[in-house]
Amino acid sequence: MHEAYMRRCLQLAEMGKGNVSPNPMVGAVLVHDGRVIGEGWHKEYGKAHAEVNCIESVAEADRHLIPESTMYVSLEPCAHHGKTPPCADRLVKERVKEVIVCNPDPFEKVGGRGMQILHDNNIITTTGILNKEGRWLNRRFFCIQENKRPYIILKWAQSANGKFAPYGNRRYQISNAYSSSIVHKWRTEEDAIIVGTNTALADDPQLTSRLWEGKNPLRIVIDRSLILPTNLKLFNRETNTWVVNDMKEAQGENLQYVKLEFDEHLLENILQRLYEAKVQSLIVEGGAKLLHTFIDKGLWDEARVITGNKVIEHGIAAPLLSNATMAFETELEEDILQVYVNSESKYPYAEGMGL
């Protein structure tokens, strides 16, 4: 039964996707004698955590059962004062009998302290239930804590014959309308998205989530010498945007110029700036040169490749992944989505889990 309740925790946790970063997604279930008496999840950054929402959901008639109940939670209860008080202290206050945890929290201000508080107050503790599934769900959070960089998702569409785009720097839609809406959903779930200069010029992309309800990611465009015309949609100040260049550092309303050295460490330096800004995840959307550079450096964790049914006779070859393991494949109407993970990743795909 432990796994069944923990799967419910993971389902609840996922409901916070796109709304809790830089916090992790967390779900909690309170069980008394085989009956669920409370459920909760972390709904929004800066607001109550899953454990508190779970306890608050318990009906008045069941509150006397809390000291004899077991709390299932997908991540170790926090032990520090941040935007909210420590959840471990709240569980002690409520005198919960037992706490069963999916994953320990790698955040330096927690790191086992939450479990220690519970143990010191005679609360029975267990960890490691569905550990792999929990790490996959919170792979963005674990990546930024453990690797000190955002979780990197490569994304591109390719033709049925493996072409990325036609020659000639012109916009060409490969995927179908349904796939496009799914891509916009992905944008609501990630913190940032990046494109190169040629893609900005050829496609004039907005890089927003306009086809799906939710937040827009931080837009990043690489423009070394600031040659991009300011009438491009990326400069419309609709949402926060970084322009990575080697000429100036400046910040205005929703538009920031980030000055970096354009040397062999450029990508690493971009990732460092994103880490400092607490950006947990990054979608690399194009073009082919930028995607190849991330792949060649091994700087990727996940790749989402959409293959359409169109054929491009003369065009740029789609990127080729190295050290890739297939996670799963699914249909997006007539398009095919293939999801890969880096074979050297600490966050392997857990069977049966989604994105």
N, C-alpha and C positions, 0 to 999 in steps of 0.2 A: 504493500500500500504506500510505502514511502515514495516510490517513483511516481505513482499516480498523482499524489498531492503535489509533488515537485513539478510535474509537467503542468499542472494547473498554475503554479507560481510563475513558470516561464511564459505561459499564455497571457497571464495578467501583466507581467513585466513588459511584454512586447507592445502593449497598448500605449506605453509611454514613448514609443519610438519617434524620434524627431522633435520631442518636446523637453527632454531632460538633460541633454548635453550641456556642460561637460560631466554631468553625473551619469552613473550607469542606470540601465533599466532594471527595476527590481519589482518583484511581485511577492505577495505574502498570503498565506492561508492559515487560519486558526481552526484547529480540529479538536473536538471533545468527544471521546468515546465513539469514533467513527462518523461523527456528524460535523460538517463544516458550519461553524458559527460566525465566521468572519472572513472577509477577503479584502484585499487592497493592493494598490500599485502606486508607484511614484508617477504622478501625473504631469508635473511641470517643475522645471528647475527653480529652486528657491522655495518651493512649497513642501508640504508634509511628505515624508517618506512612506514607503509601502507598509512598514510595520505599524506606523501610527494610523494610517488610513484603515488598515485591517482591524485594529483594535477599536477604532471609532465606529466601524461598521457593525459591531456586535450589538444585537438587540438588547434592550434594557433587561428583558426577562432572562437573557443568557449571560449577563455580565458576571454573575456569581460563579460561572463555570470557568472563567479565564484562568484562575490559579491551578486548575486541574487539566488544562488544555495544552496541546502541542502546537507551536508556531513553526510552520514551514516557510522558509524565506530563501529567495534565489541568490542572495549575496549576504555575506557576513554583515550583521548590524553595525552601523557606524558607531564610533566611540569618541567622536570629537564634536565640538561646537563649530558649526559652519553657518549656513543659512538657517538651519534648524537645530534643536538640541539633539544629543546623542540618542539613537534608537535603542542601544543596549541598555541605557539607563531607564528608558521607558518600559522595557520588558522586565527589568528588575522591579520597578515600581508596581507593575501589574501582577508580579509574582507568577509569571508564566512558568509552567512546570518543566517544559522541555522545548528546545529550539533545534530544528534540523535545517542545515544550510547546504545549498548547492555548491557555491564557490567561496573560498576565502577572498577578502578584499585586498588587492595589492597596493592600494593607496597608502602612502607613508604614514598618514595620521590614523590609519586603522590597523592594517597589517597584523591581525591576530589579537589586537587589543579588545575588539568587540567580544570575541569568544572568551577571552580571559575574564572580562567583567562578568559575563554570564556564569562562567565556571566558578569564579570567586564567590558568587552569590547562590551557589548550590542549584543552579539551573542545569539540567542534563543537556549536553550538547553533542551533536553529530555533524560531520561535514562530509562533502564529497558525493552527495547524491546527485546523479546526472551531471557530473562535473564537466564532461565534454560538451554536452548540450548547452550548459550555462556559459561556458567560455565562448562558444560560437555565437550565442545570442548577444553577449556583451563584448564581442571581439574588438570593437572600436575602443571601448573603455580600457580593456586589458592591454591593447596595443600601445596606447598613449602612456599608460602607467609603466609598462615593462620595457618598451622600446624607445620611449621619449620622442615619439613622432606620431603623426596621425596614421590611422588605418587607411591604406591606399587601395582604391578600387579603380581598375582600368575598365573603360567602357567604350565599345565602338560597334557600329553596324557594318556589315559587309555583304556584298552581293552573293548570289548563289555560286558564282565562280571565283569567290575569294578576293574581290576587289574592294578597296576601301573607299575610293572615289574616282570619278573620271579625271583624266588629265585636264589641266586648264584652269585650276583654281575657281571653279564655279560650284555653287550649291546644288546638291543632288540628293533627293530623299530616297533612301534605300528601304527603310522599314515602313511598316503600315501605321495607320492612325492609332490603333490599339497599343502597339509597341511604344509609340511616342508618348501616349498618356502614362504608360508604366514607367518610362524614363523620367517623366516629370514627378511621378510619385517617389521614385528613388531620390530625386533632388530634395524633396521635403524631409527625407530621412537622414541626409548627410549634412555635414557642416560647411563644406567648401567644394568648389568645382573649378578646374583650371583648363585653359586652352592656350595654344601658342599664337604667335603673331599671324601666321598664314591662315589659320582657321578663322581668326577674328576678321581678317580682310575678306576671305572668300565667302564665308557664311553669314557674317554680321549677326552672330547669335545673341539671344537675350540671356540665356543661361538662367532663366527663372523657372518657377514651378507653376506657370500660369494655367496649365492644363490639369492641375490637381490641387485641391484645397490643402494649404499648409504653408509653412515658412519657405522663404527663398534661401538658398545657400549663399555663403560668401563667394562672390565671383572673383576669379583671379585670371589675369591675362598677362602673358609674358611679352613685353614690348621694350626690348633693350634700348633702342635709341629714340623712343617716343615718336615713332613714325605713324602710328595709327591715327586716322582722322577722328576728331572729337565728336563727330555726328554719328558714330557707331552706337548701336543700342547698348553696348557695354558701358558707355559713359553717360547714360541717361539718369544716373543717380537714383534709380528706382529702388535699388538695394545696395548694400555695402559691397564695394568693389576695390580690389587691390590691382595696381599696375606695377608689375615687377620690372625694374629698369636699372641702368647703371649711371643715371644722370642726376636724379634728384630724389630727396626724401621729403614728402609733404603730405599733409592730411587736410581734407575738406569734408564737407557734408557728403557722406556715403561714398567718398572717393579718396583713396589713399595711395600715394606713390611710395613704393617700397624700393629703396636703393640697395642693390647687392652687386657683388663682383660676378661677372659673367665668365667664370672659369669652370674647371672640371667639377667643382663642388657646388655649382649653382642649385641643383635640385635639393641637395642636402641642406643648403642654407635656407631655401624656401621652406622646407619641412621644419627647420629649427624655428623660424619666425612663426610658423603656424602652431608649433608646440607651445611657444611662449604666449601665444594668444589663446591657448586652451581649445584649439580646433582639433576635434577628435578624429575626423574622417575627411578624406579628400577623394573626389571623383576626377579622374583624368579623362577628359572627353575628346581631346585631339589637339592637333592633328596627328598624322602618322609619325612624323619626326619626333614629336614630344612623347608619344606612346612608346616608340622604339627606345628612346633614351631611358625612360623608366624601366623598361624591360631589360635593357642591356645592363643596367646598374643593379638589377635584382630588387629594385625599390617598388615592390607591389605585393599585395596580400591576396587580392581577389580580382578576377576578371569576368566581366559580363559581356558576352559576345552575341549580338543579334544578327542572324543570317536571314536575309530577305529572299524572295523568289525572283528578283530581277537579275538580269545579266548585264554586266558592263564589259563591253568588248575591249576597250583600251583604257586602262586606268592604273591607279596606284595600288600595289599589292597590299592586302591587309596585314597588320602586324602578326608576327609569329611568336607565341609564348614559349619560354623555356622554363624548365623546372615546374611544369604545371600538372596538376592532378584534377581530373574532372570531378566536380561535386555532383551536379545533376543537369539534366536537360529537360526542357518543357516547351510546349507550343504557345506562341502568342498569336492566335489565329493562324494565318498562313506563314508567319515568321517562326523561327526556331531560336530560343534562348538557351545558350550553353554557359554554365557558370563553372569557373575553375578557381582553385586555390593554389597558392604557391606551395610547392612540395616541401619547402623548408620552413613554412610558416608554423608558428606556435599555436595557430588557431585553425586546426583542421575542421573540415565540414562534419557536422554530426548528422547522421542518417535520419531522414524524416523531418528535419528542420527546414524552414524557409530562409529567405533572405532577411 
